[in-house]
Amino acid sequence: MFIGEYKHTIDNKKRLAIPSKFRKELEGKAVITRGLDSCLVIYPLKEWEKMAKKLENLPTSQIEARNFARIMLSGASEVELDKLGRILVPDFLKNYAFLKKNAAILGLSNRIEIWDEEKWEEYRQKTEMTVGDIAEKLKELGV
């Protein structure tokens, strides 16, 4: 399980170190793709297979389903961790997430999110101010 928030830098060769606590679960390979809210998402291969199956089963007759599947699947790229636990972030994904030098790496149970550090701080601060309202709305879902 991935949990926690970590700060890392992207080096000149576009490599990003994955927190050591996350590396074992990734087993050397993962899939990185576009996420929501202008971030990137890394899935262990077994979790990506589950997500890809869900996307594949979306009704192609619905435009929103087609659009979402296209964005997620076309943006997916398999990455390998090098011996130092780094991955190479493809340029098109780096641009999508507005990643510069500093990144926030978030453990979210079955996946990892990568944010530009400044964008993450803005998002986190804004969301923290409304977390009570969010919790109230999620009550219906049993949270």
C-alpha positions as a Markdown table, in Angstrom:
| # | Residue | x | y | z |
|---|---|---|---|---|
| 1 | Met | 0.0 | 0.0 | 0.0 |
| 2 | Phe | 1.2 | 3.5 | -0.9 |
| 3 | Ile | 0.8 | 6.2 | 1.7 |
| 4 | Gly | 2.5 | 9.5 | 2.5 |
| 5 | Glu | 3.8 | 12.6 | 0.8 |
| 6 | Tyr | 7.4 | 13.0 | -0.4 |
| 7 | Lys | 9.3 | 15.7 | -2.2 |
| 8 | His | 11.9 | 14.9 | -4.9 |
| 9 | Thr | 13.5 | 16.7 | -7.7 |
| 10 | Ile | 13.5 | 15.8 | -11.4 |
| 11 | Asp | 17.1 | 15.8 | -12.7 |
| 12 | Asn | 18.5 | 17.2 | -16.0 |
| 13 | Lys | 17.8 | 13.8 | -17.7 |
| 14 | Lys | 14.1 | 13.9 | -16.7 |
| 15 | Arg | 14.5 | 11.2 | -14.1 |
| 16 | Leu | 12.5 | 11.2 | -10.9 |
| 17 | Ala | 13.4 | 9.1 | -7.8 |
| 18 | Ile | 10.5 | 7.0 | -6.5 |
| 19 | Pro | 10.5 | 7.0 | -2.6 |
| 20 | Ser | 12.2 | 3.9 | -1.3 |
| 21 | Lys | 9.1 | 2.8 | 0.6 |
| 22 | Phe | 7.3 | 2.5 | -2.8 |
| 23 | Arg | 9.9 | 0.7 | -4.8 |
| 24 | Lys | 9.3 | -2.9 | -3.6 |
| 25 | Glu | 5.6 | -2.8 | -4.4 |
| 26 | Leu | 6.4 | -1.6 | -7.9 |
| 27 | Glu | 8.7 | -4.6 | -8.5 |
| 28 | Gly | 10.9 | -2.7 | -10.9 |
| 29 | Lys | 8.2 | -1.7 | -13.5 |
| 30 | Ala | 5.1 | 0.4 | -13.5 |
| 31 | Val | 2.7 | 2.3 | -15.8 |
| 32 | Ile | 2.6 | 6.1 | -15.7 |
| 33 | Thr | -0.2 | 8.1 | -17.2 |
| 34 | Arg | -2.2 | 11.3 | -17.1 |
| 35 | Gly | -4.1 | 11.8 | -13.9 |
| 36 | Leu | -6.9 | 14.1 | -12.9 |
| 37 | Asp | -6.3 | 17.7 | -11.7 |
| 38 | Ser | -3.1 | 18.0 | -13.8 |
| 39 | Cys | -1.0 | 15.4 | -12.1 |
| 40 | Leu | 0.5 | 12.1 | -13.2 |
| 41 | Val | -0.5 | 8.6 | -11.9 |
| 42 | Ile | 1.8 | 5.6 | -11.4 |
| 43 | Tyr | 0.2 | 2.2 | -11.1 |
| 44 | Pro | 1.9 | -1.1 | -10.3 |
| 45 | Leu | 1.4 | -3.4 | -13.3 |
| 46 | Lys | -1.3 | -5.5 | -11.5 |
| 47 | Glu | -3.2 | -2.3 | -10.6 |
| 48 | Trp | -2.8 | -0.9 | -14.1 |
| 49 | Glu | -4.3 | -4.2 | -15.6 |
| 50 | Lys | -7.4 | -3.6 | -13.4 |
| 51 | Met | -7.7 | 0.0 | -14.5 |
| 52 | Ala | -7.1 | -0.8 | -18.1 |
| 53 | Lys | -9.9 | -3.5 | -18.0 |
| 54 | Lys | -12.3 | -0.9 | -16.5 |
| 55 | Leu | -11.4 | 1.6 | -19.2 |
| 56 | Glu | -11.8 | -1.1 | -21.9 |
| 57 | Asn | -15.3 | -1.9 | -20.6 |
| 58 | Leu | -16.6 | 1.7 | -20.8 |
| 59 | Pro | -19.3 | 2.1 | -23.4 |
| 60 | Thr | -17.8 | 3.4 | -26.6 |
| 61 | Ser | -21.2 | 4.8 | -27.5 |
| 62 | Gln | -20.9 | 7.5 | -24.8 |
| 63 | Ile | -18.6 | 10.4 | -25.7 |
| 64 | Glu | -17.4 | 11.0 | -22.1 |
| 65 | Ala | -16.4 | 7.4 | -21.7 |
| 66 | Arg | -14.6 | 7.4 | -25.1 |
| 67 | Asn | -12.8 | 10.7 | -24.2 |
| 68 | Phe | -11.7 | 9.5 | -20.7 |
| 69 | Ala | -10.5 | 6.1 | -22.0 |
| 70 | Arg | -8.5 | 7.8 | -24.8 |
| 71 | Ile | -6.8 | 10.3 | -22.5 |
| 72 | Met | -5.9 | 7.6 | -19.9 |
| 73 | Leu | -4.8 | 4.9 | -22.3 |
| 74 | Ser | -3.0 | 7.0 | -24.9 |
| 75 | Gly | -1.1 | 8.7 | -22.2 |
| 76 | Ala | 0.1 | 5.5 | -20.6 |
| 77 | Ser | 3.7 | 4.5 | -20.7 |
| 78 | Glu | 5.5 | 1.6 | -19.1 |
| 79 | Val | 8.5 | 2.7 | -17.0 |
| 80 | Glu | 11.3 | 0.8 | -15.4 |
| 81 | Leu | 13.0 | 1.8 | -12.2 |
| 82 | Asp | 16.7 | 2.0 | -12.6 |
| 83 | Lys | 19.1 | 0.6 | -9.9 |
| 84 | Leu | 18.7 | 3.9 | -8.0 |
| 85 | Gly | 14.9 | 3.7 | -8.0 |
| 86 | Arg | 14.4 | 6.4 | -10.6 |
| 87 | Ile | 12.0 | 6.5 | -13.5 |
| 88 | Leu | 12.2 | 8.5 | -16.7 |
| 89 | Val | 9.2 | 10.8 | -17.1 |
| 90 | Pro | 8.2 | 11.1 | -20.7 |
| 91 | Asp | 8.2 | 14.7 | -22.0 |
| 92 | Phe | 4.5 | 14.7 | -23.0 |
| 93 | Leu | 3.5 | 13.7 | -19.5 |
| 94 | Lys | 6.0 | 16.1 | -17.9 |
| 95 | Asn | 4.3 | 18.9 | -19.9 |
| 96 | Tyr | 0.8 | 17.7 | -19.1 |
| 97 | Ala | 1.5 | 17.9 | -15.4 |
| 98 | Phe | 3.5 | 21.2 | -15.7 |
| 99 | Leu | 6.4 | 19.4 | -13.9 |
| 100 | Lys | 9.4 | 21.6 | -13.4 |
| 101 | Lys | 12.2 | 20.7 | -11.1 |
| 102 | Asn | 10.5 | 20.0 | -7.8 |
| 103 | Ala | 7.8 | 17.3 | -7.5 |
| 104 | Ala | 5.5 | 16.1 | -4.8 |
| 105 | Ile | 5.0 | 12.3 | -4.8 |
| 106 | Leu | 1.9 | 11.1 | -3.0 |
| 107 | Gly | 1.0 | 7.6 | -2.0 |
| 108 | Leu | -2.7 | 7.0 | -2.5 |
| 109 | Ser | -3.3 | 3.3 | -1.5 |
| 110 | Asn | -3.1 | 1.5 | -4.8 |
| 111 | Arg | -1.4 | 4.2 | -6.9 |
| 112 | Ile | 1.1 | 7.0 | -6.7 |
| 113 | Glu | 0.4 | 10.6 | -7.9 |
| 114 | Ile | 3.1 | 13.0 | -9.1 |
| 115 | Trp | 2.5 | 16.7 | -8.9 |
| 116 | Asp | 4.5 | 19.8 | -9.6 |
| 117 | Glu | 5.4 | 20.8 | -6.0 |
| 118 | Glu | 3.9 | 24.3 | -6.4 |
| 119 | Lys | 0.7 | 23.1 | -7.9 |
| 120 | Trp | 0.4 | 20.5 | -5.2 |
| 121 | Glu | 0.8 | 23.1 | -2.4 |
| 122 | Glu | -1.9 | 25.3 | -4.0 |
| 123 | Tyr | -4.3 | 22.4 | -4.4 |
| 124 | Arg | -3.6 | 21.0 | -0.9 |
| 125 | Gln | -4.1 | 24.3 | 0.8 |
| 126 | Lys | -7.4 | 25.0 | -1.1 |
| 127 | Thr | -8.7 | 21.5 | -0.4 |
| 128 | Glu | -7.7 | 21.5 | 3.3 |
| 129 | Met | -9.9 | 24.6 | 3.8 |
| 130 | Thr | -13.0 | 22.7 | 2.5 |
| 131 | Val | -12.3 | 19.2 | 3.8 |
| 132 | Gly | -15.2 | 19.4 | 6.3 |
| 133 | Asp | -17.6 | 20.1 | 3.4 |
| 134 | Ile | -16.1 | 17.3 | 1.3 |
| 135 | Ala | -16.4 | 14.8 | 4.2 |
| 136 | Glu | -20.1 | 15.8 | 4.7 |
| 137 | Lys | -20.8 | 15.1 | 1.0 |
| 138 | Leu | -18.9 | 11.8 | 1.1 |
| 139 | Lys | -21.0 | 10.6 | 4.1 |
| 140 | Glu | -23.5 | 9.2 | 1.6 |
| 141 | Leu | -20.8 | 6.9 | 0.2 |
| 142 | Gly | -20.0 | 5.6 | 3.7 |
| 143 | Val | -16.8 | 7.5 | 4.2 |
